[in-house]
Amino acid sequence: MRHIGEIYDEEPIIWHEEILDEYWDRIETEIDRRKQLGMVSDICAIQIENVEMKKERLAALVAIFRNGSATNLSTYFNFDNANLCEEGIISLSKIVDVSSKLLTVNLHHNRMDNMESARCLSRSLRSQNCITELIITYRDLGSSPEILLVILQSDVRRINLSNNNIDTLGAVTIAEYLQVDPPIEELSLQFNRLDDDDAILISQALKTNTNLHAIYLLVNNLTSTGVKALLTCVF
């Protein structure tokens, strides 16, 4: 699991080849078998790391889960460096829709560059009030403020947006979001490109925010000027 502030080296992805189909078939068959036996409710997590998950495979899993109670007790979805893109994110949103116990969604190092898929995901996350953590790291949301805003508006209590090339363009979006006092309690903006002016902008937005408990800004382009603005806001 990726913790806020953790530094690590990215593992290379294993791209899909036909030789892997046999293993995906086994997984899908076993999940389906357990569903038929009424045993699927004990699947508490889905964890795919550093393996490309083709949209067809994810769609197959969605079909199995949505046709039973497989995800009712699932608490953790981890699709870490799985090369999910537009259709994959939309498919994942359908699993989130039926996951009433879901707590964490980790989409580290996947593509989030399509507005429709971002809206589907955000809408699904908002529909599940129990979700407490969303991780979308190592992407480029800083160049897509509209998508960044949609992700923020999922209103998950802890959102990790580290390593997203967020600069002033993204800081404006973040400040506007925080200013209306949304339910988010913890926001990580580490390893981005925020500067002193961005820190001042965010600090002004926080003056009207009563819900945010923690904001992480390690490894940005801040000097004592930006830090002072943030401290002044706190006190």
Secondary structure, 3 states (H helix, E strand, C coil): CCCCCCCCCCCCCECCCHHHHHHHHHHHHHHHHHHHCCCHHHCCEEEEECECCCHHHHHHHHHHHHCCCCCCCCCEEEEECCCCCHHHHHHHHHHHHCCCCCCEEECCCCCCCCHHHHHHHHHHHHHCCCCCEEECCCCCHHHCHHHHHHHHCCCCCEEECCCCCCCHHHHHHHHHHHHCCCCCCEEECCCCCCEHHHHHHHHHHHCCCCCCCEEECCCCECCHHHHHHHHHHHC
